[in-house]
Amino acid sequence: MGFSENTFYLIDCFMTFYKTACFFNIIVFHTIQSIFDKVTSLAVNFL
């Protein structure tokens, strides 16, 4: 395994990890946003 192959492999792993992290961040962000919207609407109705 040469240096360039090793570097390419590391970059490939990093890109895969980055895409997965972005995907999970989007899911978590939307979930938190929907929960926050429900909580704020409940609070407004309660007040």
SERO-4910 file (N, C-alpha, C, O; in steps of 0.05 Angstrom, whole numbers):
BEGIN
 pado doro    nc1    nc2    nc3   cac1   cac2   cac3    cc1    cc2    cc3    oc1    oc2    oc3
  Met    A     17    -24      0      0      0      0     18     25      0     33     30     19
  Gly    A     16     41    -21     32     65    -23     21     88     -8     -1     86      4
  Phe    A     35    110     -8     27    133      7      1    145     -4    -17    153     10
  Ser    A      0    147    -31    -23    159    -44    -48    142    -40    -70    153    -36
  Glu    A    -45    116    -41    -68     98    -36    -78    101     -8   -102    102     -3
  Asn    A    -59    103     11    -66    106     39    -81    132     44   -101    133     58
  Thr    A    -71    154     31    -83    180     34   -111    180     22   -130    190     34
  Phe    A   -114    167     -1   -140    166    -14   -160    150      3   -183    158      5
  Tyr    A   -151    129     16   -167    113     33   -177    129     57   -200    128     65
  Leu    A   -158    145     69   -165    161     92   -186    183     84   -205    188     99
  Ile    A   -182    195     61   -200    216     51   -228    203     46   -248    215     53
  Asp    A   -228    179     34   -253    165     29   -268    159     55   -292    164     56
  Cys    A   -254    150     75   -266    145    101   -277    170    113   -299    171    124
  Phe    A   -261    192    111   -269    217    123   -294    228    109   -312    238    122
  Met    A   -295    226     82   -319    235     67   -344    220     75   -365    231     78
  Thr    A   -341    193     78   -363    176     85   -373    184    113   -397    187    118
  Phe    A   -354    188    132   -361    196    159   -375    224    159   -394    228    173
  Tyr    A   -364    242    142   -375    269    141   -404    269    131   -421    283    141
  Lys    A   -409    253    109   -436    252     98   -455    240    119   -477    250    122
  Thr    A   -447    219    133   -463    207    154   -469    227    176   -492    229    185
  Ala    A   -449    241    185   -452    261    206   -471    283    197   -489    291    213
  Cys    A   -469    293    173   -487    313    163   -515    303    162   -534    317    169
  Phe    A   -519    278    153   -545    266    151   -558    264    178   -582    272    181
  Phe    A   -543    255    199   -554    253    226   -559    281    238   -579    285    252
  Asn    A   -542    300    232   -546    328    241   -572    339    231   -587    352    245
  Ile    A   -578    334    205   -603    344    193   -627    331    206   -646    345    213
  Ile    A   -626    305    211   -648    291    224   -652    302    252   -675    308    260
  Val    A   -630    304    268   -632    314    295   -643    342    296   -659    349    313
  Phe    A   -633    359    278   -641    387    277   -671    389    271   -685    404    285
  His    A   -681    374    252   -710    375    245   -727    364    268   -748    375    274
  Thr    A   -717    343    282   -732    332    305   -734    352    327   -755    356    338
  Ile    A   -711    365    334   -711    385    355   -729    409    347   -743    420    364
  Gln    A   -728    417    322   -744    439    313   -774    433    315   -789    450    324
  Ser    A   -782    409    308   -810    401    309   -819    400    339   -841    408    345
  Ile    A   -802    389    356   -808    387    385   -811    416    396   -829    422    411
  Phe    A   -792    433    388   -793    461    398   -818    475    388   -830    490    404
  Asp    A   -826    470    363   -851    482    353   -875    473    369   -893    489    376
  Lys    A   -876    446    375   -899    436    391   -899    448    419   -920    456    429
  Val    A   -876    450    431   -874    461    458   -882    490    459   -897    499    477
  Thr    A   -873    506    439   -880    534    439   -910    538    433   -922    555    445
  Ser    A   -921    522    415   -950    524    410   -966    516    435   -987    529    441
  Leu    A   -958    495    449   -971    487    474   -969    510    495   -988    516    509
  Ala    A   -945    522    497   -941    544    516   -959    567    510   -970    580    527
  Val    A   -961    574    484   -978    596    475  -1007    590    481  -1022    608    491
  Asn    A  -1016    566    476  -1044    558    482  -1049    558    512  -1070    566    521
  Phe    A  -1029    550    528  -1031    548    557  -1033    576    569  -1049    581    587
  Leu    A  -1016    594    559  -1016    622    569  -1040    637    558  -1044    660    564
***
